[in-house]
Amino acid sequence: MQLETRYARLGRDRIAYQTLGEGPLVLVNAPGSFSHADVVFEDPAAVLYYRRLASFATVIHFDRRGTGGSDPAPSDARPPWERYVEELTAVLDAASAERAAILAMFDVGPLAIWFAATAPQRTAALILANTSARHLAADDYPIGIPPEVAEPLRAAMEEHWGTEELVRWLVPSRADDERFRRWHAKLQRTITSPQTVQAFIHDSYTVDARPLLPRVKAPTLVLHRRQFQLVPIAHGRYLAEHIAGARLVELPGTDGPLVWETPELALDAIQEFLTGARRAATPDQMLATVLFTDIVGSTQQAGQLGDRRWRELLELHDQAARRWVEAFRGRLVKSTGDGILAIFDSPVRAIRCAAALAEDLRGLGIQIRAGLHTGEIELRDGDVGGIGVHIAARVMAAAGPGEILVSRTVHDLVTGSGIALQDRGTHRLKGIQGDWQLLALADP
């Protein structure tokens, strides 16, 4: 997804923002104070998530001062809600948006409440996701963070910022994905520095938007995950109880962001809330790495071995395939007669599964070729389809005997994993538009 970054002016400061989509409704995406649109769109799942938002709204994403492509945070002593309100106002003015719905998460939630309560003429709707009206505990707000926990938590965030450790806190659903952990650590480092993170967290501890909740007149949707540890669901329930007419949708899962764990549930709720219509019924879709394999020279081998021996060999092949796909936590969709179709949620595990299966089968005198591609697929009553599946099949068809080929998409996703891939040039894939760069696993 190619985005053009523009700048809103706030005095001498510049605030980086991007817009995507052309829907009649303007939606400000505020995923906490920490964002960097140029980098987050490197992740395929994020692209799918934001593409869906942009299918029914014009989405504005901006980096707060001190983060991403914006100028440094101001050093004045004004409260954080004042700075946020003027930043958001500047971005809306630059984008020529008179009114907007606001999707606010994490520490930006209370700040968005201030905006909605003090600028009702510019707030079309309010969506509060995995956030709260106040972060710290008080005598009349026991569900907040206890004082004895708040400072150690802030220190830990500063210590672990820019490392893979934060993935286990923020995106537990992807904590076992090595490629994702490395990329997410890179995302953190590009967003801002550890000291700025600590300053933002300190500011968030000073905010209490509870007195403004009765003044929020915009239609409000509260989305909250039931098992998100950093902001327990009691905060979401409090918001829904104290904003007139607010609707609460409790989401399954443990992630803070909405992007990577059951995103379709959040997206369906957001679309219905903003447009009044559910998404049209379509086949279930997901992002997956698709693996196709094929036995080299299967027709010749069947003729040489005879039907009985060939069936026995195929059974050994199928047993090995089931064993290795299961070992690498994939799903064996089906046997293709002399090969398999399997899907994985990790391209690294998919490649390693293909390599392990190829090595295992060599011991049986079976040589295979394999092709892999990561893309969107459709789930169809136990089978899979869609363009992602077609591309993986065509990548396999381009592989030579014993070769494991991957698309450039897979290559980009496994960068930094230690998997060595060799360029095999560009290819025309039958039935697929454009030229495709393919790469081969070195020494499979």
N, C-alpha and C positions, 0 to 999 in steps of 0.2 A: 504494500500500500504506500504510494508515493504522496507525501504531504508537503505543502508549501508552508514554511514558517513565516509568520508576519509578526510585527511588533506593535503593541499598544504603548502609548506614551503616558507616563505619570510623572509630571514634572520633567526632570532630567533622566528619570529611570525608564528603561525599556522592559516590557513584559512580553515574552514569547508566547504566541498562541497559534493554533492550527484549527482549521475547520474542515469537516468532511461530511459528505451527504448534501442533499438539496431538499430535504423535507420541509414542509410548511412550519413545523414546530422547531424552535431552537432549544437545544438541550446542552447545558454546560456540564461537562464531565469533570468532577473534582475528586480524584481518587486519593484524598489526603493531601497534606502539604508537600509530599515527596513524589514528584513525577518528572518524566523526561520523555515526551512523545516521540522524539526522534529515535530513541532506543527501544521503547516498549513495543514499537511496531516491527521490531526484528523478530518477535516471537509469533509463530503461525497461529497459535490459539488466540493471542491478543488481536491479530488481524481479523479473524473470524468474528470475535466478540464485537469489535468496533464497527465492522462492516454491517453486522446485524443492527446495531444502534442507528447507523447512518441510513438504513433502509427505510426508516420511518421518521427521521428527524435530521436536522442540520446540527451536527455535534461540534461544540467548541471545547477544545482542550487547551488549557494554559498552564504555564509553569509559574508558580509563585516566585516573587523576588527572593533570591537566595538559592534557587533551585534551577535545574535544567539550563535552558538557554536564556534565562532572564538575568537582569542585573542583580548585584548583591542585595541582601536584605537591608532595609534601612536600620540605622542605629538609634533612632529616636525611641522615647520611652512610652509612646502611645500604646494603648491596649491592642492585642492582636486582632480583635474583631474590627476595629477601625481600619487597620491596614488591609485586611481582607476585603472589606466592603469597597474601599477605594480601588483596589486591584481589579475586582470583578466588574465594577462599574466602568473602569477604563477599558477593559477588554470588550464588554458589551458595546460601548460606544464605538470602539475601533471597528468592530464587526457589524456595525449598523443594526444591532439587535435591540429593539425597544423593550421586549419582554422575553424571558427565557424560563424554562424549567431547569432546576438545579439538581443534579445527582451528586450528593456529597457523602464521602466515606471517611472513616477514621477521625482524625483530629479536626478535619474541616467541618464535620457535622454541626457543632455548636456555632461556628462562624457563619455557616449557611443559614442557620436559624436566625441569627442576628440580621442577616441581609433580608430574609423573607419578612421578618417582623418590622423592619425599619424602611424597607423599600418595596411595599406590597404592589405598587404600580408597575414594578419591573419583574415581579416573580409570578410566573404563570403556574408553576407547580413546584413541589418540593419532594425529593426522594432522599431518604436518609438510610444509608446502608452500613450496617456493622459500626454504628457510631453511638453517641450519647449526647445528652444535654450538658453533662458535667463529667469530668473524668475522676476527680478526687472524691473520696468518701467525706461525708459530713454527718453531723448528728441526725439531720433530716434526710440524708441520702446515703444510707449504709451500703448500697450496692456498688459504690465507687471504689477506687483503688485506695487501700489503707495508707496513711502517711508513712508508715514504716516500710512499705513496699515501693512507694512512688519513687524515691530517690535511687534506691538500688536498681529499679527497672530502668530509669533514665540513664544511669551509668552503664548498665549492660547494653542498652541500645547503642550508646556511643562506642563502647568497646567492640561490639560485633558488627557495626555498620560497615558495609563493603565486603563482608565475608559470606560464605555459604551458610553459616550458622543461622542467620536470620530467616532462611527459607523454612527451617523447621518451626519457627514461631509464626510466620506470616502465611506461608503456603504449604502446610503439612502434606497436602495431597500430592505434591510433587517432590517431597523431600528425598525420595529414593532415586530420582532422575538426576544423574550426575551432570548431564549436559545442561539441564535447567538450572541446577544449583549454581554452576559457574556463570551462566548467563545472568541470573538474577543478582549475583554478587557484582557483576559488571554494571548492571542497571543501577544498583545502589550507589556505586562509586561515581557514576556519571551524573546522578541526580544532585548530590551535594556532599559536603564534607561532614565527618563525624561531629565536629564541634557545632556546625549549623544544625544538625539533627538534634543535638542536646538542647540548643537554644529554642528550637521549635517546640520540643516536648515540654520544656520549662514554661513556655508561653501557654501551651494547652492546659497546663495545670492551673492557670489563673482564670480560666474561662468558666463561667456559669451562666448558661442560657436558659435556665429553668424559668426565671421571671418572664421571659419573652414567649414561652410556649403558648399561653392563651391569646397572644397577639398575632399568631400565625394564622392568616386567613386563606392562604393558598391551599388547594387540594394537596394532601400529603399522603405519601406511601412510605411505610417503614419496612425495610427488608433486613432480616437479621438471621445469621446462621446459629443453629442451636448449640453447636460445640466449639464456637470460636472462643479460645481461652482468653485472649487479651482484652476483649470487650464482651463480657457475658451477655446472654440474651435478655437478662433482666433490664438492661439499659434500653433495648429496643421496645420492650413491653411498656416501660415507663413513658417513652416518647409517645407511643400510640395511645396511651391512656390520658395524656395531658395536652395533646393537640386535637382540637375539635375536629371530628369527622375523619381522623387519620385511620388508615387501613394498615394492619400489620400482616405481613407474610413471613412466616418462619421457614427458613430454608435449611435443608439438611447439610451436614458437612462441617469441616473444621477451618476452612480457609478464610482469611480476612478479605482479600480481593474477590470480586465476583467473576473474574475472567476464567479461572482454570478449573474450578470444581462445579459441576452441574450448571454451567453458565446458562443453558437454555431455560432453566426454571426461573432465574432472575430476569432474563431477557423477555420471556413471555409475560411475566408480571409487569415489567416496566412498559412494554408495548401496550398491553391492555389498559393500564392505568392512564397512559398519556393519550392514546388514540381512541379508546373505547372499543377496540376490536382485537380479538385474538389473532395470532398468526394463522394464515391459511394452512390447512392440513397438508403436510409434506412428509415424505419418508423420514424416519429418524436418521439424523446425521451425526457424524463425529469426525474428529481429526485423528488419523491413524497412520502408522507406517505399514504399508502393504508389502508382503513378501510372496513372490511367485518362484517356484522351482520346477525344474523339468529334467528328466533323465536323458542324458546325451545318448543318441543312437538307440533309443528304446526299441524301435521296430526291428533293427538288425539283431539286437540281443534276444528279443522274443523269438525270432526265427531260429537262432542258433541254439537256444536252450530248450525250446519246446514249451508247450502250454503249461504243463505241470510245474516244471522248474521255474518258469517265468513268474507264475502266480506266487510261488513260495518266496521268490526274490522280492516281488512287490510287497508282500506281507511284511517282510523284514524292513523294507524301505518305509512303509507306513508306520510300523512300530517305532522306528528311529525318529521319524518326523514328529509323531505324537510326543515322544519322550523329550526331545529337544525344545519343541515349542512350549511345552509345559514348563520345562526347566527355566526358560527365559521369560516366563510369565506372559506369553502370547496367547492367542486364541486360534486354534486350527479350524478354519472355516470349512474346508472340504479337501478331499483328494481329487486331483484332476485326471486320474488314471495313471499317469506316469510322473506325477509331481504333486505339489500342494499349493494351496492358497491359505495364508495365515496373516493375521493382523496383530500389531503391537502398539502399545501406547508410548514406547520409547524407541527411537531409531537406532540407538546404540545397542539395545538388547536384540533388536531385529537383525542387525548385521552380525552380531556375535552368534546368534542362533543359526543363521545361514552358514557361517564358517564352521561351527561345530558339527552341523548336520553333514556338510560336504566332507569333512574329515572322517566322520564316522562311517559314511557310506563308501568312502574309498577303500576301507578295509573289507568291504563286501564285494569289491570289484565294480561298484556303481559310481559313475561320474555324473555330476549334475551341473547345471547352470542356474543362476539365480538373478532376480531383478527386484529392486526395492525402490519405492517412492513414498513420500509422505504427503498426504493431501486429505481433502474432505471426502468421506465415503458415506454411502447410504446403507442402513441396516434393513434387510428385507427377509423377514421370516427365516432366520437362521443363515441366510446368505448375505453377501455384500455386493454393492454395485456402485456406480458413479464414476466420474472421470478419474478420480484417484486410483481406482482399481484398474481402469483401462491403461493408464500410463504405466503402472507397475508391470502389467503384462507385456507391454511393448518394450519396456526396458529389459525384461528378461529375454525377449525374442532377439534383442541386439547382442546378448552375451555370447561369448565363445565357449567352447567346451571347458568345463572346470572353472569358469569365470563367475564372479559375483559383481554385478554392476549395480550402481546406484545413480539416482538423478542428482542434479546439482542441489535440489532442495534438501535431500538427505545429507549431502556433503556439508552444507552450511549449518545444519542442525547438530552435527557431531563434531564440529570444530572444537578442538581442545580436549577431546575424549581420549586421545592417544591412538585412535584408529587411523591407519595409513591408507590413503586413497590415491590412486594414480589417474591422471587425466587421460581419457580415451577420446577426446575431441567432441565435436558436435554431431548430432545425428538427426535425421528426419524419422520420426516415429509414425508408423502407419496409423492414419485416422486421427492424429493429434497435430494441431496447428503449431507452426514455428519450429525453430531449431532447438534441440535439447542437448545440453552438455551432460555427458555421462562420465562416470569415474569408476574404476575397478578397485576392489579390495586388494591390497598388496599381499602376496603370499597367503592366499586363503587356505 
